[in-house]
Amino acid sequence: MFDDREERAYTVCFTGHRPPKCYSNDPALRAAIAAAIDRAIAEGFTEFMGGMALGADTVFAEEVLARRDAGAPIRFAAAVPCETQDARWSPTEQRHYRRLLAEADTVAVMCPQYEPYCMNARNRYMVENSRRLIAAWDGSNGGTANTVRLAEDYGLEIIRLHW
């Protein structure tokens, strides 16, 4: 991940739903994520980590990178479950994903190809290397819920977004 394990104290990770629960063009979702990022920056967080899935993860990456590029003293780490994560995405989604990866300060890949456990490995990696979790979560079961429960087990501060 980042250069120093002590940076966990300054790191925020993100989890959120994919389409159809969350679309990256949802203005309310974007506003909620942006406000949570701005709050974290104001509170001294400097490291932001996202899982790079379609939907809410994409919005998180875009918003963090926009702030960094505008001069905020922050970094973005992409936590990728597998090198082939985007294999079934549309060509447009693949281009956008690859651009975001290229703009990340660091990229950590959990598996070279899809394995049944790679999503959970990515989520665990993010939680183990963070102090706060921002969750775009509607309370339903699935990967986002599993990440929130894992963050609770690790004692992370959890910011649950409502949009």
Beta strands, then each sheet from edge to edge (+ up, - down):
strand 1: 11-16
strand 2: 47-50
strand 3: 75-82
strand 4: 106-111
strand 5: 132-136
strand 6: 157-160
sheet 1: 4+ 3+ 2+ 1+ 5+ 6+
end
